[in-house]
């Protein structure tokens, strides 16, 4: 770990970001054009004291998870993120597989979308990043571990995930999840991360096995889904998916499909983040 170089890199990246780039108002009393340490701490979900110690070269070695949070907070490019990992004495996340971080360009798009709910997903349905509007709508889906990181696994193994949606949409949603996963298997033929997930799903869920045997294939690019929020009720949302050129990551953008959904989404913005379980508002509409 190169503490001095790491400290210098983090400090310079923090000072290079304008608050407006991450959705923070400049304010009349700001003495620097960059972010404050407490703002980085808030964006990364860590203590201000730890950010200070990192920038002063006094910290213990940060974990890979913590480095990923810093990379997202500081809007690092892929090259900058890899450099951050090297300075901290870690190997950067692989270019493929389940351990990736959301691409810097997609993170910036999340910021630009503002009050429109948006999510960055891996091709296996792992939520890599969400903007605040998406957290308000569906809860924070970035904290799952193990196979529960994947939307399909939660859907077919966790009754609460299915119960969060409306009954009349469940079969359609299940088929779309399976068909999309089948397309990933075709693209990543022989990848143990993918084949292993499929094998575990087949063992855990007869319903998944039934749909998998039908061999339907479809990359999900557009759909419509009802999100049932515990505070404001059901919201019918149009789901548009933008896929990166290598099809490794997706930007899911959710827009109200009718006037009622628009009103309820606006109410969510007013209410702010509510205390509810991560799975209570449904799974990302992949």
C-alpha positions as CSV (number, residue, x, y, z in Angstrom):
1,X,0.0,0.0,0.0
2,X,1.4,3.4,-1.0
3,X,-0.2,5.6,1.6
4,X,1.3,8.9,0.5
5,X,0.4,8.4,-3.2
6,X,-3.0,7.2,-2.2
7,X,-3.6,10.3,0.0
8,X,-2.4,12.6,-2.8
9,X,-4.6,10.9,-5.4
10,X,-7.7,11.0,-3.3
11,X,-7.2,14.6,-2.3
12,X,-6.7,15.7,-5.9
13,X,-9.7,13.8,-7.2
14,X,-11.9,15.3,-4.5
15,X,-10.7,18.8,-5.3
16,X,-11.4,18.3,-9.0
17,X,-15.1,17.5,-8.7
18,X,-17.6,20.3,-8.7
19,X,-20.5,19.7,-6.3
20,X,-23.0,20.1,-9.0
21,X,-21.6,17.0,-10.8
22,X,-22.8,14.8,-7.9
23,X,-26.0,16.6,-7.2
24,X,-24.8,18.9,-4.3
25,X,-25.7,22.6,-4.3
26,X,-22.7,24.9,-4.3
27,X,-24.0,27.1,-1.5
28,X,-23.0,30.7,-0.7
29,X,-20.2,29.9,1.8
30,X,-18.2,27.3,-0.1
31,X,-14.6,28.2,0.0
32,X,-13.4,25.6,-2.5
33,X,-14.6,24.5,-6.0
34,X,-14.2,20.8,-5.1
35,X,-16.0,18.6,-2.7
36,X,-15.7,18.8,1.1
37,X,-14.4,15.7,2.9
38,X,-17.7,15.3,4.7
39,X,-19.5,15.3,1.3
40,X,-17.2,12.5,0.0
41,X,-17.9,10.6,3.3
42,X,-21.6,11.0,2.7
43,X,-21.5,9.9,-0.9
44,X,-19.3,6.9,-0.1
45,X,-21.1,5.9,3.1
46,X,-18.2,6.1,5.5
47,X,-17.1,8.3,8.4
48,X,-15.5,11.7,7.8
49,X,-12.7,10.7,10.1
50,X,-11.7,7.8,7.9
51,X,-11.7,10.1,4.8
52,X,-9.4,12.5,6.7
53,X,-7.1,9.7,7.7
54,X,-6.9,8.4,4.1
55,X,-6.1,11.9,2.8
56,X,-3.4,12.3,5.5
57,X,-1.8,8.9,4.8
58,X,-2.7,7.6,8.3
59,X,-5.3,5.0,7.5
60,X,-5.2,1.3,7.7
61,X,-5.5,-0.5,4.3
62,X,-9.0,0.1,2.9
63,X,-11.0,-2.9,1.8
64,X,-11.9,-3.5,-1.8
65,X,-15.6,-2.7,-0.9
66,X,-14.6,0.6,0.6
67,X,-12.4,1.5,-2.5
68,X,-15.4,0.7,-4.7
69,X,-17.5,3.1,-2.7
70,X,-14.8,5.8,-3.0
71,X,-14.5,5.2,-6.7
72,X,-18.2,5.8,-7.2
73,X,-18.3,8.8,-4.9
74,X,-15.4,10.5,-6.7
75,X,-16.7,9.5,-10.2
76,X,-13.5,7.8,-11.2
77,X,-13.0,6.5,-14.7
78,X,-12.1,2.8,-15.1
79,X,-8.4,3.7,-15.4
80,X,-8.5,5.9,-12.3
81,X,-10.4,3.2,-10.4
82,X,-7.8,0.6,-11.2
83,X,-5.1,3.1,-10.2
84,X,-6.8,3.6,-6.8
85,X,-6.9,-0.2,-6.2
86,X,-3.2,-0.5,-7.1
87,X,-2.2,2.3,-4.7
88,X,-4.2,0.7,-1.9
89,X,-2.5,-2.7,-2.5
90,X,-5.4,-4.5,-4.1
91,X,-5.9,-6.1,-7.5
92,X,-8.5,-4.1,-9.5
93,X,-11.9,-5.7,-10.1
94,X,-11.9,-7.9,-13.2
95,X,-13.2,-6.6,-16.5
96,X,-15.8,-9.3,-16.5
97,X,-17.5,-11.4,-13.8
98,X,-19.6,-10.7,-10.8
99,X,-17.2,-8.4,-8.9
100,X,-17.4,-5.4,-11.2
101,X,-18.1,-1.8,-10.3
102,X,-20.5,0.4,-12.2
103,X,-18.7,2.2,-15.0
104,X,-17.9,5.9,-14.4
105,X,-19.9,7.0,-17.4
106,X,-23.0,5.3,-16.2
107,X,-22.6,6.8,-12.7
108,X,-22.5,10.2,-14.3
109,X,-25.7,9.4,-16.2
110,X,-27.3,8.5,-12.9
111,X,-26.4,11.9,-11.6
112,X,-27.8,13.7,-14.7
113,X,-31.1,11.8,-14.5
114,X,-31.9,13.6,-11.2
115,X,-35.4,12.9,-10.1
116,X,-35.9,10.0,-12.6
117,X,-35.2,6.6,-11.0
118,X,-32.3,4.9,-12.6
119,X,-30.2,1.8,-11.8
120,X,-26.9,0.4,-13.1
121,X,-27.0,-3.4,-13.4
122,X,-24.6,-6.1,-14.3
123,X,-25.6,-8.5,-17.0
124,X,-26.5,-11.0,-14.3
125,X,-28.9,-8.6,-12.6
126,X,-26.7,-7.3,-9.8
127,X,-27.5,-3.7,-8.8
128,X,-24.1,-1.9,-9.0
129,X,-25.4,1.6,-8.4
130,X,-28.7,3.5,-7.9
131,X,-29.6,7.2,-7.8
132,X,-31.6,8.6,-4.9
133,X,-34.8,8.5,-6.9
134,X,-34.4,4.7,-7.4
135,X,-33.7,4.2,-3.7
136,X,-36.9,6.0,-2.9
137,X,-38.9,3.9,-5.3
138,X,-37.4,0.4,-4.6
139,X,-35.2,0.6,-1.6
140,X,-31.4,0.2,-1.6
141,X,-30.5,-3.0,-3.5
142,X,-26.7,-2.5,-3.5
143,X,-26.1,-4.3,-0.1
144,X,-27.0,-7.8,-1.0
145,X,-24.3,-10.5,-0.8
146,X,-23.8,-14.0,-2.3
147,X,-26.4,-15.2,-4.8
148,X,-28.9,-12.7,-3.4
149,X,-27.1,-10.0,-5.4
150,X,-28.8,-11.3,-8.5
151,X,-32.4,-10.3,-9.3
152,X,-33.3,-13.7,-10.7
153,X,-32.1,-15.6,-7.6
154,X,-34.0,-13.4,-5.3
155,X,-37.1,-13.7,-7.4
156,X,-37.1,-17.5,-7.5
157,X,-35.9,-18.2,-4.0
158,X,-37.4,-15.4,-1.8
159,X,-41.2,-15.3,-1.5
160,X,-41.0,-11.7,-0.3
161,X,-39.5,-10.6,-3.6
162,X,-42.4,-12.1,-5.6
163,X,-45.0,-10.8,-3.1
164,X,-43.8,-7.3,-3.5
165,X,-45.2,-7.1,-7.1
166,X,-48.7,-7.5,-8.3
167,X,-49.9,-11.1,-8.9
168,X,-51.0,-10.7,-12.5
169,X,-47.4,-9.6,-13.6
170,X,-45.5,-12.4,-11.8
171,X,-45.4,-15.0,-14.6
172,X,-44.4,-12.4,-17.2
173,X,-41.7,-11.0,-15.0
174,X,-40.4,-14.5,-14.2
175,X,-40.2,-15.4,-17.9
176,X,-38.4,-12.2,-18.8
177,X,-35.8,-12.8,-16.1
178,X,-35.1,-16.4,-17.3
179,X,-35.0,-15.4,-21.0
180,X,-32.6,-12.6,-20.2
181,X,-30.4,-15.0,-18.2
182,X,-30.5,-17.5,-21.1
183,X,-29.1,-14.7,-23.4
184,X,-26.3,-14.1,-20.9
185,X,-25.4,-17.8,-20.9
186,X,-25.1,-17.6,-24.7
187,X,-22.8,-14.6,-24.6
188,X,-20.6,-15.9,-21.8
189,X,-20.5,-19.5,-22.8
190,X,-18.5,-21.6,-20.3
191,X,-18.2,-18.8,-17.7
192,X,-18.4,-20.5,-14.3
193,X,-20.0,-17.4,-12.7
194,X,-22.9,-17.8,-15.1
195,X,-23.2,-21.6,-15.3
196,X,-22.9,-21.8,-11.5
197,X,-25.7,-19.4,-10.9
198,X,-27.9,-21.3,-13.3
199,X,-27.1,-24.6,-11.6
200,X,-27.9,-23.2,-8.2
201,X,-31.2,-21.7,-9.4
202,X,-32.2,-25.0,-11.0
203,X,-31.5,-26.8,-7.7
204,X,-33.3,-24.2,-5.6
205,X,-36.4,-23.5,-7.7
206,X,-38.6,-26.0,-9.6
207,X,-40.3,-22.9,-11.1
208,X,-37.0,-21.7,-12.5
209,X,-36.3,-25.2,-13.8
210,X,-39.6,-25.3,-15.6
211,X,-39.0,-22.0,-17.4
212,X,-35.4,-22.7,-18.1
213,X,-36.4,-25.9,-19.9
214,X,-38.5,-23.9,-22.3
215,X,-35.3,-22.2,-23.7
216,X,-36.8,-18.8,-24.3
217,X,-34.2,-16.1,-25.1
218,X,-34.7,-12.4,-25.0
219,X,-32.5,-9.5,-23.9
220,X,-34.7,-7.2,-21.9
221,X,-34.6,-3.7,-23.4
222,X,-38.1,-2.3,-22.6
223,X,-40.8,-3.4,-20.3
224,X,-43.6,-2.2,-18.0
225,X,-43.7,-3.1,-14.3
226,X,-45.8,-2.2,-11.2
227,X,-43.7,-1.3,-8.2
228,X,-45.6,-1.7,-5.0
229,X,-44.2,0.8,-2.5
230,X,-45.2,0.4,1.2
231,X,-45.7,4.1,1.6
232,X,-47.5,5.3,-1.5
233,X,-48.9,2.1,-3.1
234,X,-48.5,0.8,-6.6
235,X,-46.6,2.8,-9.3
236,X,-46.9,1.6,-12.9
237,X,-43.5,2.4,-14.5
238,X,-42.1,2.1,-18.0
239,X,-38.6,0.5,-17.9
240,X,-36.1,1.3,-20.6
241,X,-32.7,-0.4,-20.6
242,X,-29.6,1.0,-22.3
243,X,-26.9,-1.6,-22.8
244,X,-23.2,-1.0,-23.0
245,X,-21.4,-2.0,-26.2
246,X,-20.0,-5.2,-24.6
247,X,-23.4,-5.9,-23.0
248,X,-21.7,-6.3,-19.6
249,X,-23.6,-3.5,-17.9
250,X,-27.0,-1.9,-18.3
251,X,-28.6,1.4,-17.3
252,X,-32.2,0.9,-16.3
253,X,-34.3,4.1,-16.5
254,X,-37.8,4.1,-14.9
255,X,-40.5,6.6,-15.9
256,X,-44.1,6.9,-14.8
257,X,-46.5,5.2,-17.2
258,X,-49.6,7.1,-16.2
259,X,-50.7,10.2,-14.3
260,X,-51.3,8.3,-11.0
261,X,-47.7,7.0,-11.1
262,X,-46.4,10.5,-11.7
263,X,-48.3,11.8,-8.7
264,X,-47.1,9.0,-6.4
265,X,-43.5,9.4,-7.6
266,X,-43.7,13.1,-6.7
267,X,-45.1,12.2,-3.3
268,X,-42.1,9.9,-2.8
269,X,-39.8,12.8,-3.5
270,X,-41.6,14.8,-0.8
271,X,-41.6,12.1,1.8
272,X,-37.9,11.3,1.3
273,X,-36.3,8.0,2.2
274,X,-38.6,5.8,4.4
275,X,-37.5,3.0,6.7
276,X,-38.5,-0.1,5.0
277,X,-36.8,-3.4,4.2
278,X,-34.7,-3.6,1.1
279,X,-36.9,-6.1,-0.6
280,X,-40.2,-4.5,0.4
281,X,-40.6,-2.4,-2.7
282,X,-39.9,-5.0,-5.3
283,X,-37.0,-6.1,-7.4
284,X,-35.3,-4.1,-10.2
285,X,-37.4,-4.6,-13.3
286,X,-34.9,-6.5,-15.5
